[in-house]
Amino acid sequence: MDLPVYEGNRSFNLSAWWIKQYDIRGIHQIVKIQPNKMLKVKTAVNVQSLYKSKVQLYVDYYNATGHY
C-alpha cells in the first residue's frame, strides 16, 4: 500500500464508485479481547475523495456466543 500508515503495521484501502443512496461499503475486523480489560480503539482515515458520502467508525461488541 502506498498511502502513509500512521501507526502500527497494517492498513486497509477501500475504493468504491457509484454507490447507491443509503448503501454501504465497508471493512470489518474481528478482534478477540479479554473481559474486564480496557480496550483502546482509534483510527486514522485518509479520505481522498467523497461525493454525497460519509465516513463512519462503528464498534460492535459481541459475547462469547456471538450475540450483541
C-alpha positions in Angstrom: 0.0 0.0 0.0 1.4 3.4 -1.0 -0.6 5.5 1.4 1.0 6.5 4.7 0.4 4.2 7.6 0.3 6.4 10.7 0.9 3.8 13.4 1.2 0.0 13.6 1.9 -2.2 10.6 -1.5 -2.7 9.0 -3.8 -0.6 6.9 -6.8 -1.0 4.7 -7.6 0.6 1.4 -11.2 0.8 0.1 -12.3 2.2 -3.2 -15.9 2.3 -4.5 -17.8 4.1 -7.2 -21.5 4.7 -8.0 -22.7 3.7 -4.5 -26.5 4.0 -4.3 -28.0 6.2 -1.6 -28.1 4.5 1.8 -25.9 1.7 0.6 -22.7 0.7 2.5 -19.2 -0.2 1.6 -17.0 -1.3 4.4 -14.2 -3.1 6.0 -14.5 -5.1 9.2 -12.1 -6.7 11.6 -12.7 -9.1 14.4 -10.5 -8.8 17.5 -10.6 -11.1 20.4 -10.4 -9.2 23.7 -10.2 -10.1 27.4 -13.1 -9.5 29.7 -12.8 -6.6 32.2 -9.8 -5.1 30.5 -9.5 -1.7 28.8 -9.6 -1.6 25.0 -8.4 1.4 23.1 -9.9 1.9 19.6 -8.6 4.6 17.3 -8.4 5.2 13.6 -6.7 7.5 11.1 -8.8 7.9 7.9 -7.1 9.3 4.8 -10.0 10.3 2.7 -9.0 11.1 -0.9 -12.5 11.9 -2.2 -16.1 11.8 -1.1 -19.2 12.9 -3.0 -22.6 12.7 -1.2 -21.0 10.2 1.2 -19.6 10.0 4.7 -17.1 8.0 6.7 -18.2 6.3 9.9 -16.5 4.2 12.6 -18.6 1.5 14.3 -17.6 -0.7 17.2 -19.8 -3.6 17.9 -19.4 -5.8 21.0 -20.3 -9.5 20.9 -20.4 -12.0 23.7 -18.7 -15.4 23.5 -21.7 -16.9 21.7 -21.6 -14.2 19.0 -24.6 -12.2 20.2 -24.7 -8.4 20.8 
